[in-house]
Amino acid sequence: MTTKRPFGLPSARLIVIAAVAGILAGAVAVYVTNVGSGNGETGLSAQSSGACEGAVEKVKSVSQFSKGQVAAMVAAQPPRPLDLTFKGPDGRDLKTADFAGKTVLLNLWATWCGPCREEMPALNALQKGMGAKDFEVVAVNIDTGSDEKPKAFFAEYGVDTLGYYRDSSMGVFNSLKKEGLAFGLPVTLVMDKKGCLISAMNGPAAWDSPDAKALITAAKGP
């Protein structure tokens, strides 16, 4: 079990950071989803009524659990597939489509991001407690340069359950920024088993909390 907390910050500090970040980022996210990403609103509408049509009800269900320590989660309007590419644990290219059949909590983080470091033990605990064939926490590190710092961080803080996913080009972050989903770090998305975006948030959260587990349980569905 991971108990060491970076910088010696107590969990209460994380909750306060998450609450403030959630209010700010959530308000911006609502605005952005209402005006569209600027990258083809017609295309997004078509995707919603096609590949992700069945996700509309899932979005409504999950949004009921966006409260407490995960209150910053904003429902995707519309739910849509995202084509993101990053490196897997073996160093090969992976796409979000490769996780089909599995509900995914996709998190972007960096070693230089204080809130990212603070929430990483909770993400590790969530994967340890709920990770299975139908759910995975996919934490993608976006440090530029070599793997030295992120791997050292994993070792130092006992992150022993999360897979090692990387994107040193920051392409994933830039893609989400264009979609109006990323304004800083950390960024967290919930995607359903068809790869459709269900909800998103900017800022950290206590991912090992009952609120977070209830949201993930709703996202997984029956």
C-alpha positions as CSV (number, residue, x, y, z in Angstrom):
1,M,0.0,0.0,0.0
2,T,1.3,3.4,-0.9
3,T,1.4,5.7,2.1
4,K,4.2,8.2,1.3
5,R,2.9,11.6,0.2
6,P,5.1,13.8,-2.0
7,F,6.2,17.0,-0.3
8,G,4.6,15.8,3.0
9,L,1.3,17.3,2.0
10,P,-1.7,15.9,4.0
11,S,-4.7,14.4,2.1
12,A,-6.8,17.4,3.3
13,R,-4.6,19.7,1.3
14,L,-5.3,17.6,-1.8
15,I,-9.0,17.9,-1.2
16,V,-8.8,21.7,-0.9
17,I,-6.7,22.0,-4.1
18,A,-9.2,19.7,-6.0
19,A,-12.1,21.8,-4.8
20,V,-10.7,25.1,-5.9
21,A,-9.3,23.7,-9.2
22,G,-12.7,22.0,-9.8
23,I,-14.7,25.2,-9.5
24,L,-12.4,27.1,-11.9
25,A,-11.7,24.4,-14.4
26,G,-15.3,23.1,-14.3
27,A,-16.7,26.5,-15.2
28,V,-14.3,26.9,-18.1
29,A,-15.0,23.3,-19.3
30,V,-18.8,23.9,-19.3
31,Y,-18.2,27.0,-21.4
32,V,-15.9,25.2,-23.9
33,T,-18.2,22.2,-24.4
34,N,-21.1,24.6,-25.0
35,V,-19.3,26.5,-27.8
36,G,-17.7,23.5,-29.4
37,S,-14.0,22.6,-29.8
38,G,-13.5,24.7,-33.0
39,N,-12.4,21.5,-34.7
40,G,-15.6,20.6,-36.6
41,E,-18.8,20.8,-34.6
42,T,-20.7,18.9,-37.3
43,G,-18.2,16.0,-37.0
44,L,-18.6,15.9,-33.2
45,S,-22.4,15.8,-33.5
46,A,-22.3,13.0,-36.1
47,Q,-20.0,11.0,-33.8
48,S,-22.3,11.5,-30.8
49,S,-25.3,10.2,-32.8
50,G,-23.3,7.4,-34.2
51,A,-20.5,5.6,-32.4
52,C,-21.3,7.2,-29.0
53,E,-25.1,7.3,-29.2
54,G,-25.4,4.7,-26.4
55,A,-23.1,6.8,-24.2
56,V,-25.6,9.6,-23.7
57,E,-27.5,7.7,-20.9
58,K,-24.1,6.7,-19.4
59,V,-23.1,10.4,-19.2
60,K,-26.4,11.2,-17.3
61,S,-25.8,8.3,-14.9
62,V,-22.2,9.1,-14.2
63,S,-22.9,12.8,-13.8
64,Q,-25.0,12.0,-10.7
65,F,-21.9,10.8,-9.0
66,S,-19.8,14.0,-9.8
67,K,-19.9,15.2,-6.2
68,G,-17.8,15.4,-3.1
69,Q,-14.2,14.8,-3.9
70,V,-14.8,14.4,-7.6
71,A,-17.3,17.2,-7.9
72,A,-15.1,18.8,-10.6
73,M,-15.9,16.1,-13.1
74,V,-17.8,17.7,-16.0
75,A,-20.1,15.7,-18.2
76,A,-19.0,15.4,-21.8
77,Q,-21.4,17.3,-24.1
78,P,-21.5,15.5,-26.4
79,P,-19.9,12.1,-25.5
80,R,-17.5,11.4,-28.3
81,P,-14.5,9.2,-29.2
82,L,-11.1,10.6,-28.8
83,D,-8.1,9.5,-30.9
84,L,-5.1,9.8,-28.6
85,T,-1.7,8.1,-29.0
86,F,1.0,7.5,-26.4
87,K,3.6,4.9,-25.5
88,G,2.7,1.8,-23.6
89,P,4.8,0.0,-21.0
90,D,6.7,-1.8,-23.7
91,G,7.6,1.4,-25.5
92,R,5.2,0.7,-28.5
93,D,2.6,3.2,-29.7
94,L,-0.9,2.7,-28.2
95,K,-4.1,4.4,-29.0
96,T,-7.2,4.9,-26.9
97,A,-9.0,2.6,-29.3
98,D,-6.7,-0.2,-28.1
99,F,-8.5,-0.1,-24.7
100,A,-11.9,-1.1,-26.3
101,G,-13.9,-3.2,-24.0
102,K,-12.5,-1.5,-20.9
103,T,-13.6,1.5,-19.0
104,V,-10.6,3.8,-18.6
105,L,-9.7,6.6,-16.3
106,L,-7.0,8.5,-18.4
107,N,-4.8,10.8,-16.4
108,L,-2.1,13.1,-17.7
109,W,0.7,14.0,-15.2
110,A,4.3,15.2,-15.0
111,T,6.9,15.0,-12.3
112,W,7.2,18.9,-12.1
113,C,3.5,19.2,-11.4
114,G,2.9,19.4,-7.6
115,P,-0.8,18.4,-7.6
116,C,0.0,15.5,-10.0
117,R,2.6,14.1,-7.6
118,E,0.2,14.5,-4.7
119,E,-2.6,12.5,-6.3
120,M,-0.5,9.8,-7.8
121,P,-0.6,7.5,-4.7
122,A,-4.4,7.7,-4.8
123,L,-4.5,6.8,-8.5
124,N,-2.2,3.8,-7.7
125,A,-4.6,2.8,-4.9
126,L,-7.6,3.1,-7.2
127,Q,-5.9,0.8,-9.7
128,K,-4.9,-1.6,-7.0
129,G,-8.5,-1.8,-5.6
130,M,-10.6,-1.6,-8.8
131,G,-8.3,-2.5,-11.7
132,A,-9.6,-5.5,-13.6
133,K,-10.2,-6.7,-17.2
134,D,-13.1,-4.1,-17.4
135,F,-11.3,-1.1,-15.8
136,E,-7.8,0.5,-15.8
137,V,-6.2,3.7,-14.6
138,V,-4.0,4.8,-17.5
139,A,-1.7,7.5,-16.1
140,V,0.2,9.0,-19.0
141,N,3.4,10.9,-18.0
142,I,4.2,13.9,-20.3
143,D,7.7,14.9,-19.0
144,T,9.9,15.8,-22.0
145,G,13.3,14.2,-22.3
146,S,14.2,10.7,-21.0
147,D,12.3,8.3,-18.8
148,E,14.7,8.8,-15.8
149,K,12.6,11.2,-13.7
150,P,9.2,9.6,-14.1
151,K,10.6,6.1,-13.4
152,A,12.5,7.4,-10.4
153,F,9.3,9.0,-9.1
154,F,7.4,5.7,-9.4
155,A,10.2,3.9,-7.5
156,E,10.5,6.5,-4.8
157,Y,6.8,6.8,-4.0
158,G,5.9,3.1,-4.3
159,V,3.7,3.5,-7.4
160,D,3.7,-0.3,-8.0
161,T,0.3,-1.0,-9.7
162,L,0.0,1.6,-12.5
163,G,1.3,0.8,-15.9
164,Y,4.0,3.0,-17.3
165,Y,2.5,5.1,-20.0
166,R,4.5,8.0,-21.6
167,D,4.2,10.8,-24.1
168,S,7.3,12.9,-24.1
169,S,6.1,14.9,-27.1
170,M,3.1,16.2,-25.1
171,G,1.0,15.5,-28.1
172,V,-1.8,14.0,-26.0
173,F,-2.0,17.2,-23.9
174,N,-2.0,19.4,-26.9
175,S,-4.8,17.3,-28.5
176,L,-6.9,17.7,-25.4
177,K,-6.2,21.4,-25.2
178,K,-7.5,21.8,-28.8
179,E,-10.6,19.9,-27.7
180,G,-11.1,22.3,-24.8
181,L,-10.4,19.6,-22.3
182,A,-7.0,20.5,-20.9
183,F,-6.1,23.8,-19.3
184,G,-3.2,22.6,-17.1
185,L,-2.2,19.5,-15.1
186,P,-3.4,17.1,-14.0
187,V,-6.1,16.3,-16.5
188,T,-8.4,13.3,-16.0
189,L,-10.8,11.7,-18.5
190,V,-13.3,8.9,-18.0
191,M,-13.9,6.9,-21.2
192,D,-16.4,4.1,-21.6
193,K,-15.8,0.6,-23.1
194,K,-16.3,1.9,-26.6
195,G,-13.7,4.7,-26.1
196,C,-16.3,7.4,-25.8
197,L,-15.5,10.4,-23.5
198,I,-18.0,10.4,-20.6
199,S,-16.6,13.1,-18.4
200,A,-13.4,15.1,-17.7
201,M,-11.8,17.3,-15.1
202,N,-8.8,19.6,-14.6
203,G,-7.1,19.5,-11.3
204,P,-6.4,16.7,-8.7
205,A,-8.8,14.5,-6.8
206,A,-8.7,11.9,-4.0
207,W,-9.1,9.0,-6.4
208,D,-9.0,6.4,-3.6
209,S,-12.1,8.1,-1.9
210,P,-15.6,6.6,-1.7
211,D,-16.8,9.4,-4.0
212,A,-14.3,8.4,-6.7
213,K,-15.0,4.7,-6.4
214,A,-18.7,5.3,-6.8
215,L,-18.2,7.4,-9.9
216,I,-16.0,4.7,-11.5
217,T,-18.5,2.0,-10.5
218,A,-21.2,4.0,-12.3
219,A,-19.0,4.5,-15.4
220,K,-18.3,0.7,-15.6
221,G,-22.0,-0.1,-15.5
222,P,-23.5,-3.5,-15.1
